[in-house]
Amino acid sequence: MKITQFKNLSSSLMPLHRDDVDTDQIIPARFLTATDKKGFGEHLFMDLRFEEDGVTPKPDFVLNQKQYKNAKILLAHENFGCGSSREHAPWALLGYGFNAVIAISFADIFRNNSAKNGLLVVELPRDVIDMMHADVLKDPKEKATINLEQQTSIWKGKAYNFPINPFVKKCMLEGLDDIGYTMSFADQISVYEKRRDSVNAT
């Protein structure tokens, strides 16, 4: 199977300066009944974005502020994606239009679910993240550039390296999920199975 192939990304940032944003904040549990990936983006941060009536936008929440409307990168803070495991969280972020999340740290389960669905998570040092948040407040049009091949995030002309699992990197660059990666070895698997059957037959 395939995921969206990650290419170099240059985009403005959506600054969400909150620690410990959990998966229930990202996509509330009441929206988890569907198993198809489509449609989750409209419910992203639902309880943070809207008043209790579910219709009236909260003007102070960043997703409702027009200066950040076209951002493809979410700039978070510390321990993003904590809480219960749900693939719906990266589905909602991707469905809304984000291709990457930059933060100080991520919950391990969220990181793994993101990798399987093609959402790039970028960890940068606290001082860099805090600087980026401050810069974005001053100039919402400032853009970051993420180069996955080189594992760099460029901000205001300076490149910052970020870590990533080599297997995850390969899959994202080639647009493959775990199954797709396995199937890329289909020819070798076929040769092995034929050889094994031949040995067993003798």
TILODREN-544852 format. One line per 3 residues: number of its first residue (from 1); for each residue x, y negated, z of N, C-alpha, C, O. Coordinates in steps of 0.05 Angstrom, whole numbers, plus 32768, in hexadecimal, padded with zeros to 4 digits. Each point is the difference from the previous one (the first is absolute). Layout:
BEGIN
NUM> X,Y,Z,X,Y,Z,X,Y,Z,X,Y,Z; ...
This chain:
BEGIN
1> 8011,8018,8000,7FEF,7FE8,8000,8011,7FE7,8000,8018,8001,8007; 7FDD,7FE9,7FF1,800F,7FE7,7FFD,7FF5,7FEB,8014,7FE9,7FFF,8007; 8029,7FEF,8001,7FF9,7FE8,800E,800A,7FE9,7FEE,800D,8005,7FEC
4> 7FEB,7FE3,801B,8009,7FE9,7FF0,801E,7FFD,8002,800B,7FFE,8016; 8003,8001,7FD3,801D,7FFD,8000,8007,7FE5,800A,7FF6,7FEB,7FF7; 801D,8014,801D,8007,7FE6,800B,8016,7FF4,7FEF,8015,800C,7FFB
7> 7FE6,7FDC,7FFC,8014,7FF1,7FF1,8008,7FE7,8010,7FF3,7FFA,8014; 8021,7FF8,7FE3,8008,7FE8,800E,7FE8,7FEE,8004,7FF0,7FFB,7FEE; 800D,7FFA,802A,7FE8,7FF1,8007,8009,7FE4,800A,8010,7FFD,8012
10> 7FE4,7FEF,7FE1,8005,7FE4,8009,7FE4,7FF4,8006,7FEF,7FFE,7FEE; 800E,7FF9,802B,7FE5,7FF7,8007,8002,7FED,8018,8014,8000,8010; 7FD8,7FEF,7FF3,7FFD,7FF1,8019,7FF8,8013,8016,7FFA,8017,7FFB
13> 8005,7FDF,801E,7FFB,8011,8017,7FE6,7FF9,800E,7FF9,7FE8,8001; 7FFA,802C,800A,7FE9,7FFC,8011,800A,8004,801D,8005,8017,8008; 7FFE,7FD4,8008,800C,8002,801B,7FEC,8009,8015,7FEE,7FF1,8007
16> 8015,8027,8004,7FF0,800A,8016,8012,8003,8018,800C,8015,8005; 7FF6,7FD5,800B,8012,7FFF,8016,7FF3,800C,8019,7FF9,7FF1,8013; 8005,8029,7FED,7FF4,800F,8017,8011,8019,8005,8008,800D,7FED
19> 7FFD,7FFA,802C,800C,8019,8007,7FEB,8015,8004,7FE9,7FFA,8006; 8020,801F,7FF7,7FEF,8018,8006,7FE5,7FFF,7FF1,7FEB,8007,800C; 8016,7FF2,7FDB,7FE7,8002,7FF0,7FFB,801E,7FFA,8010,800D,7FF2
22> 7FDA,7FFD,8019,7FFC,801D,7FFD,7FEF,8007,7FE8,7FF5,7FEE,7FF3; 8008,802C,8008,7FF2,8008,7FE8,7FE2,7FFB,8001,7FF3,7FFD,7FEB; 8002,8000,802D,7FE4,7FFA,8003,7FFB,7FE2,7FFA,7FEA,7FF9,7FF7
25> 802A,7FF7,800D,7FFE,7FE4,7FF7,8003,7FFE,7FE2,7FF2,7FF0,7FF3; 8020,8020,8002,8004,8000,7FE3,7FE7,8009,7FF2,7FF7,7FF3,7FED; 7FFE,8024,801B,7FE7,800A,7FF4,7FEF,800D,8017,8006,8016,8008
28> 7FE5,7FDC,8001,7FF0,800B,8017,7FF5,801B,7FFA,7FFA,8008,7FEA; 8004,8008,802C,7FF8,801C,7FFE,7FE5,8005,7FF2,7FFC,8014,7FF3; 7FF2,7FD8,800F,7FE6,8004,7FF4,8000,8002,7FE2,7FEC,8007,7FF3
31> 802B,7FF1,8001,8002,8001,7FE2,800F,8019,7FF6,8007,8001,7FE9; 7FFE,8012,8029,8011,8017,7FF8,7FF0,8017,7FF5,800C,8016,7FFC; 7FDB,7FE7,8000,7FF0,8017,7FF7,8006,8008,7FE3,7FFE,8018,7FF9
34> 800A,7FD5,7FF7,8007,8007,7FE4,801C,800C,7FFE,8011,7FFA,8010; 7FF2,8018,7FDD,801A,800D,7FFB,800E,7FF6,7FE7,8017,8006,7FFB; 7FDA,7FEB,7FF4,800B,7FF4,7FE8,800F,7FE7,8008,7FF7,7FF1,8012
37> 801F,8009,7FE0,8010,7FE9,8007,7FF3,7FE5,7FF8,8008,7FEB,800B; 7FE5,8016,7FE4,7FF4,7FE7,7FF5,7FEE,7FF3,8015,7FF2,800D,8010; 800E,7FD8,7FF0,7FEE,7FF1,8011,8009,7FF9,801B,7FF2,7FF1,800E
40> 8025,8019,7FFB,8009,7FFB,801B,800B,7FE3,8003,8000,7FF5,8016; 800A,8000,7FD4,800B,7FE5,8002,7FED,7FEB,800A,8008,7FED,800E; 7FDE,8016,7FEB,7FED,7FEC,8009,7FFB,8000,801E,7FF5,7FED,800B
43> 8013,8029,8002,7FFD,8002,801D,8019,7FFC,8010,8001,8004,8018; 8014,7FF4,7FDA,801A,7FFB,800D,7FFE,7FEB,8016,7FF5,7FEA,7FFB; 8015,801C,801D,7FFF,7FED,8017,7FE4,7FF5,8004,7FFC,7FE9,8008
46> 7FF0,8028,7FF4,7FE4,7FF7,8001,7FF9,7FF1,8019,7FF4,7FEA,7FFF; 8013,8021,8018,7FF8,7FF3,8019,8010,7FE8,8007,7FF8,7FEF,8010; 8020,800E,7FE3,8010,7FE8,8004,7FF8,7FEA,7FEC,8002,7FE8,8006
49> 7FF4,8021,7FE3,7FF9,7FEC,7FEB,7FE5,7FF3,8004,7FFC,7FE9,7FF9; 7FF1,8027,8013,7FE4,7FF6,8001,7FF6,7FFF,801D,8009,800E,8012; 7FE3,7FE1,7FF1,7FF1,7FFF,801A,7FF1,801A,8004,8000,8011,7FEE
52> 7FF2,7FF1,8028,7FF2,8019,8007,7FEA,8007,7FEC,7FF8,8017,7FFD; 7FFE,7FD5,7FF4,7FEC,8006,7FEC,800B,800E,7FE7,7FF1,800A,7FEF; 802A,7FF8,8010,800D,800D,7FE9,7FFF,7FF1,7FE6,8007,800B,7FEB
55> 7FF0,7FDD,8016,7FFC,7FF0,7FE7,800F,7FE5,8002,800C,7FF7,7FEC; 7FF3,7FFD,802B,800B,7FE5,8003,801E,8002,8004,800A,800B,8014; 8006,7FEA,7FD9,801E,8001,8003,800A,7FEF,8017,7FF5,7FEB,8006
58> 801F,801F,8007,800E,7FF1,8015,8015,7FEE,7FF3,8013,800B,7FF5; 7FE9,7FDB,800B,8012,7FEE,7FF0,801D,8001,8009,8012,7FF9,7FF1; 7FF3,800F,8028,801C,8000,800A,800F,8019,7FFA,8018,8002,8005
61> 7FDA,8013,7FEF,800E,8018,7FF9,800D,7FFE,7FE5,7FF4,7FF6,7FED; 8024,8013,8011,8011,7FFB,7FE9,7FF5,8009,7FE6,8004,7FF3,7FEB; 7FED,8024,8014,7FF5,8009,7FE7,7FEA,7FEE,7FF5,7FF9,8002,7FE9
64> 7FFD,7FED,8028,7FEB,7FED,7FF8,800B,7FE4,7FF9,7FF0,7FEE,7FFA; 802A,8010,8006,800C,7FE6,7FFA,800B,8000,7FE3,8011,8010,7FF8; 7FE4,7FDD,7FF8,8004,8001,7FE3,801D,7FFC,7FF8,8007,8009,7FEA
67> 800A,7FEB,8026,801B,7FFC,7FF8,8011,801A,7FFE,8015,8000,7FF5; 7FE0,8015,8017,800E,801A,8000,7FF1,8015,7FEE,8007,8017,8000; 7FE5,7FE0,7FF1,7FEE,8012,7FF3,800D,8014,7FED,7FF7,8017,7FFF
70> 801D,7FE1,7FF2,800B,8011,7FEB,8018,8010,8009,800E,800C,7FEF; 7FF8,7FF5,802B,8018,800E,8009,7FFE,801E,7FFC,7FEB,800C,8006; 802A,8000,7FF1,8002,801D,7FFC,8010,800D,8016,8002,8019,8001
73> 800A,7FD7,8011,8010,800A,8016,7FF4,7FF6,801A,7FFC,7FE8,8004; 7FFF,802A,800E,7FF7,7FF9,801B,8018,7FFE,8012,8010,8012,8003; 7FF3,7FD7,800A,8015,7FFB,8013,7FF5,8004,801C,7FF2,7FEF,800A
76> 8015,8027,8002,7FF5,8007,801A,8015,7FFA,8016,8012,7FEF,7FFB; 7FEC,801E,801C,8014,7FFB,8015,800A,801A,800B,800E,800F,7FF2; 7FEC,7FF8,8027,800C,8017,800D,7FEC,8016,8004,7FE9,7FFB,8007
79> 8020,801F,7FF5,7FF0,8017,8005,7FE6,8000,7FEF,7FEA,8006,800B; 8018,7FF4,7FDC,7FE9,7FFF,7FEE,7FF7,801C,7FFA,8010,8012,7FFB; 7FD5,7FF2,8005,7FF5,801B,7FF9,8000,8014,8016,7FFE,8018,7FFB
82> 8003,7FDF,801E,7FFF,8012,8017,7FE4,800B,8003,7FEE,7FF8,7FF2; 800E,801A,8021,7FE5,800B,8005,7FFC,801B,7FF2,8013,800E,7FFA; 7FD4,7FF8,8000,7FFA,801A,7FF5,8009,8003,7FE3,8004,7FEC,7FF2
85> 8001,802D,8006,8009,8005,7FE5,7FE8,7FFF,7FED,7FEC,800E,8004; 8016,7FE2,7FE7,7FEC,8000,7FEB,800C,7FF5,7FE6,800B,7FEA,7FFF; 7FF3,8026,7FEC,800A,7FF8,7FE6,7FF0,7FE8,7FF6,8008,7FF2,7FEE
88> 7FE0,800A,801D,7FEF,7FEB,7FF7,800D,7FE4,8004,7FF9,7FED,7FF2; 801A,8011,8021,800D,7FE7,8006,8010,7FF6,7FE7,7FFB,7FEA,7FF7; 8018,8026,7FFF,800D,7FF7,7FE7,7FED,7FFE,7FE8,8004,7FF0,7FEF
91> 7FE7,8021,8011,7FED,7FFE,7FEA,7FF3,7FE4,8000,7FFD,7FF4,7FEB; 7FFC,8003,802D,7FF3,7FE5,8002,8013,7FEA,7FF8,7FF8,7FED,7FF3; 8021,8015,8016,8014,7FEB,7FF9,8004,8000,7FE2,8001,7FEA,7FF4
94> 8003,802D,8000,8004,8002,7FE3,7FE7,7FF6,7FF1,8001,7FF2,7FEC; 7FE8,8016,801E,7FE6,7FF9,7FF3,7FFB,7FE2,8001,7FF4,7FF5,7FEE; 8016,7FFE,8027,7FFD,7FE3,8001,8013,7FF1,7FED,7FFA,7FEA,7FF7
97> 801C,8024,8002,8013,7FF4,7FED,801C,7FFD,800A,8011,7FF6,7FF1; 7FF5,8015,8027,801C,7FFF,8009,8010,8017,7FF5,7FF5,8017,7FFE; 8023,7FE4,7FFA,8012,8015,7FF7,8016,8007,8014,800E,8014,7FFE
100> 7FF6,7FDA,8016,8015,8004,8014,7FF9,7FF2,8019,7FF1,7FEC,8000; 801A,801E,8016,7FFD,7FF3,801A,801C,7FFC,800C,8010,8013,8000; 7FF7,7FD5,8008,801A,7FFA,800D,7FFB,7FFB,801D,7FEE,7FF1,8007
103> 8021,801D,800A,7FFC,7FFC,801D,801A,8007,800F,8013,800A,7FF4; 7FED,7FF1,8026,8017,8007,8011,8001,801F,8003,8015,800C,7FFE; 7FD3,8000,8007,7FFF,801D,8004,7FE4,800A,7FF9,7FED,7FF1,8000
106> 8012,8029,7FFA,7FE7,800D,7FF8,7FFC,801A,8011,8014,800C,8008; 7FD4,7FFB,7FFE,7FFA,8019,800C,8007,8017,7FEC,7FFB,7FFD,7FE8; 8011,8018,8022,800A,8016,7FEF,7FEA,800C,7FEF,8004,8005,7FE8
109> 7FE4,8000,8023,7FEB,800C,7FF1,7FF7,7FEE,7FE9,7FFB,8009,7FEA; 8002,7FDD,801C,7FF9,7FED,7FEB,8015,7FFF,7FEA,7FF9,7FFF,7FE9; 8020,8002,801F,8016,7FFF,7FED,7FFD,8018,7FED,8003,7FFE,7FE8
112> 7FF9,801A,8023,7FFE,8018,7FF0,7FE7,7FFF,7FEE,8002,8008,7FE8; 7FE8,7FF0,8022,7FE7,7FFE,7FF0,8004,7FEB,7FE9,7FF6,8005,7FEA; 8018,7FE6,801C,8005,7FEB,7FEB,8011,800C,7FEA,7FFB,7FFB,7FE8
115> 801A,8013,8020,8012,800C,7FEC,7FF1,8013,7FED,8006,8000,7FE8; 7FE8,800F,8023,7FF1,8014,7FF0,7FEC,7FF3,7FEC,7FF7,800C,7FED; 8003,7FDB,8019,7FEC,7FF2,7FEF,800B,7FE9,7FF0,7FF1,7FF2,7FF2
118> 8029,8009,800F,800D,7FEC,7FEF,8000,7FE4,800B,8004,7FED,7FF1; 7FF8,8010,802A,8002,7FE6,800C,801C,7FFE,800D,8006,800F,8012; 800A,7FDE,7FE5,801B,7FFD,800A,8000,7FF1,801A,7FF4,7FEB,8002
121> 801A,8021,8012,8003,7FF2,8019,801E,7FF8,8003,8012,8010,7FFC; 7FF2,7FD7,800B,801B,7FF5,8001,8006,7FF6,801C,7FF2,7FEE,800A; 8022,801D,8003,8008,7FF8,801B,8018,7FEC,7FFE,8014,8006,7FF4
124> 7FE8,7FE3,8019,8015,7FEC,8001,8004,7FF7,801D,7FEE,8003,8010; 8029,7FF3,7FF7,8005,7FF8,801C,7FED,7FEA,8009,7FF5,7FF1,7FF1; 8007,800E,8029,7FED,7FED,800D,8006,7FE3,7FF8,7FEE,7FF2,7FF9
127> 802B,8006,8007,8006,7FE4,7FFA,7FF9,7FF9,7FE3,7FF8,7FEA,7FFB; 800B,802A,7FF3,7FF9,7FFB,7FE4,7FE2,7FFE,7FFD,7FF6,7FEE,7FF3; 7FFC,8024,801A,7FE2,8000,7FFE,7FF5,7FE6,800C,7FEE,7FF3,7FF4
130> 801C,8005,8023,7FF7,7FE7,800D,8006,7FE8,7FEE,7FF0,7FED,7FFF; 8027,8013,7FF5,8007,7FEA,7FED,7FED,7FFF,7FE9,7FF7,7FEB,7FF8; 8002,802D,7FFD,7FEE,8001,7FE9,7FE4,7FF6,8008,7FF4,7FF1,7FF0
133> 8003,8016,8027,7FE6,7FF7,8009,8000,7FE1,8002,7FED,7FF3,7FF7; 8028,8002,8015,8002,7FE3,8002,8001,7FF2,7FE5,7FF4,7FEC,7FFC; 801B,8020,7FF2,8003,7FF5,7FE5,7FE5,8000,7FF1,7FF9,7FED,7FF2
136> 7FF9,8029,8010,7FE6,8003,7FF2,7FEC,7FEC,800A,7FF0,7FF6,7FF0; 8010,8004,8029,7FED,7FEC,800B,8006,7FE5,7FF4,7FEE,7FF0,7FFB; 802C,800A,8000,8007,7FE7,7FF4,7FFA,7FFF,7FE2,7FF8,7FEB,7FF5
139> 800D,802C,7FFE,7FFC,8001,7FE3,7FF4,801B,7FF8,800F,8013,7FFB; 7FD6,7FEE,8003,7FF3,8019,7FF9,8007,800B,7FE4,7FFB,8017,7FFA; 8010,7FD8,7FF5,8006,8008,7FE5,801C,800D,7FFE,8007,800B,7FEB
142> 8008,7FF5,802A,801B,800C,8000,7FFD,801E,7FFA,7FEF,800D,800C; 8022,7FFE,7FE3,7FFE,801C,7FF8,8017,8011,800A,8017,7FF7,8001; 7FE3,8022,8005,8014,8014,8006,8002,8013,7FE9,7FED,8004,7FF2
145> 802B,8006,8009,8004,8014,7FEB,800B,801A,800C,8014,7FFF,800F; 7FDE,8017,7FEC,8009,801A,800A,800A,8010,7FE9,7FF3,8005,7FEC; 8026,8004,8017,800D,8012,7FED,8004,801B,800E,8012,8003,8010
148> 7FDD,8010,7FE9,8001,801A,800D,8019,8010,7FF9,800C,800D,8011; 7FFD,7FF1,7FD6,8018,800E,7FF7,8018,7FF8,8011,8010,8011,8008; 7FF3,7FD5,7FFC,8016,7FF6,8010,7FFA,7FFE,801E,8012,7FF9,8010
151> 7FD5,800C,7FF7,7FF7,7FFF,801C,8005,7FE5,800D,800C,7FFD,8015; 7FEC,7FEE,7FDC,8003,7FE5,8009,7FE6,7FF0,7FFF,7FF0,8005,7FEE; 800D,7FE9,8025,7FEA,7FED,7FFF,800E,7FE4,7FFF,800F,7FF9,8012
154> 7FEB,7FF8,7FDA,800D,7FE6,7FFC,7FED,7FEA,8009,7FE9,7FFE,7FF7; 8021,7FF1,801B,7FF0,7FEA,800B,8010,7FE7,8000,8016,7FFE,800C; 7FE1,7FEE,7FE5,800D,7FE6,7FFE,801D,8004,7FF8,8012,7FF3,800A
157> 7FF3,801E,7FE2,801A,8004,7FF4,8012,8013,800E,8017,8004,7FF7; 7FE1,8007,8020,8011,8012,800F,7FF4,801C,8000,7FE8,8004,8005; 8029,8010,7FF6,7FF7,801C,7FFF,8004,800E,801B,8015,7FFE,800C
160> 7FD6,800F,7FFD,8001,8010,8018,7FFB,801D,7FFA,7FEC,8007,7FF3; 8026,800A,8016,7FFD,801D,7FFB,7FEB,800C,8013,7FFE,7FF8,8017; 7FF4,801C,7FDF,7FED,800E,8011,8004,801F,7FFC,8007,8008,7FEB
163> 7FF4,8007,802A,8004,801D,7FFF,7FE7,800E,7FF3,7FEA,7FF6,8003; 801B,8020,7FF0,7FEA,8010,7FF6,8009,801D,7FFC,8017,8004,7FF8; 7FD8,800F,800E,8007,801C,7FFC,8005,8005,7FE2,7FF0,7FF8,7FEF
166> 8027,8015,800A,8006,8004,7FE3,7FEA,800E,7FF0,7FFB,7FFA,7FE9; 7FF9,801A,8024,7FEA,800E,7FF3,7FE9,7FEE,7FFA,7FF4,8000,7FEA; 8004,7FF0,802A,7FEA,7FEC,7FFC,8007,7FED,7FEA,7FEF,7FF9,7FEF
169> 8029,7FFD,8011,8009,7FED,7FEC,7FFE,800C,7FE4,7FF6,7FF3,7FEE; 8013,8026,800F,7FFF,800D,7FE5,7FE3,8003,7FF7,7FFA,7FFB,7FE9; 7FF5,800E,8029,7FE4,8004,7FF9,7FF2,7FE6,7FF8,7FF1,7FFF,7FED
172> 8015,7FEB,8022,7FF4,7FE7,7FFA,800A,7FF4,7FE6,7FF1,7FF4,7FF0; 8029,800F,800B,800B,7FF6,7FE6,7FF5,800F,7FE8,7FFC,7FF5,7FEB; 7FFE,8025,8019,7FF7,8011,7FEA,7FE1,8002,7FFF,7FF5,800B,7FEE
175> 7FFE,7FEB,8027,7FE3,8001,8001,7FF5,801C,8005,7FED,8008,7FF4; 801F,8006,8020,7FF8,801B,8006,7FF9,8003,801D,800E,7FF5,8011; 7FDD,801A,7FF5,7FFB,8007,801C,800E,801B,8005,800F,8009,7FEF
178> 7FED,8003,8029,800E,8019,8006,7FFB,8016,7FEC,8012,800E,7FF8; 7FD4,7FF5,8000,7FF9,8015,7FED,800C,7FFA,7FE5,800B,8012,7FF3; 7FF4,7FD5,8005,800B,7FF8,7FE6,801E,8005,7FFF,800B,8009,7FEC
181> 8003,7FF2,802B,801D,8006,8001,8005,801D,7FFD,8012,8008,7FF1; 7FDF,8009,801C,8003,801D,7FFE,7FFB,8009,7FE3,800F,8011,7FF5; 7FDC,7FE4,7FFF,7FFA,8008,7FE4,8014,7FF6,7FEC,8001,800A,7FE9
184> 8010,7FE3,801E,8015,7FF7,7FEE,8015,8016,7FFC,8010,7FFF,7FED; 7FEF,8015,8024,8012,8017,7FFE,7FF2,8018,7FF4,8009,8017,8004; 7FE1,7FE5,7FEE,7FF0,8016,7FF5,8010,8013,7FEE,7FFC,8018,8002
187> 8015,7FDD,7FED,800F,8011,7FEE,8013,8012,8010,8002,8018,7FFA; 800C,7FDD,8019,8012,8010,8011,7FF1,8015,8010,800A,8016,8003; 7FDF,7FE2,8007,7FF0,8013,800F,7FF7,8017,7FEF,8000,8018,8008
190> 7FF8,7FE2,7FDF,7FF7,8015,7FED,8017,8013,7FFA,7FFC,8018,7FFF; 801C,7FDD,7FFC,8017,8011,7FFB,8006,8013,8017,8006,8017,7FFD; 7FF9,7FDD,801C,8005,8010,8018,7FEC,8016,8003,8007,8017,8006
193> 7FDF,7FE3,7FF5,7FEB,8014,8004,8003,8017,7FEB,7FFC,8017,8007; 800B,7FE2,7FE1,8005,8015,7FEB,8017,8012,8008,7FFF,8018,7FFC; 8017,7FDB,800E,8017,800F,8008,7FF9,8013,8018,8009,8017,8001
196> 7FE8,7FDE,8011,7FF8,8010,8018,7FEE,8018,7FF8,8004,8016,800A; 7FE9,7FE5,7FE3,7FEE,8015,7FF7,8010,8016,7FF2,7FFA,8017,8002; 801B,7FE0,7FEF,8010,8013,7FF1,8010,8012,8013,8002,8018,7FFC
199> 8009,7FDC,8019,800F,800F,8014,7FED,8014,800F,8008,8017,8004; 7FE0,7FE0,8003,7FEE,8011,800E,7FF5,8017,7FF0,7FF9,8015,800A; 8007,7FE7,7FDB,7FF6,8015,7FEE,8014,8016,7FFC,7FF8,8016,7FF8
202> 8022,7FE6,800E,8014,8014,7FFC,8003,8012,8018,8010,8013,8000
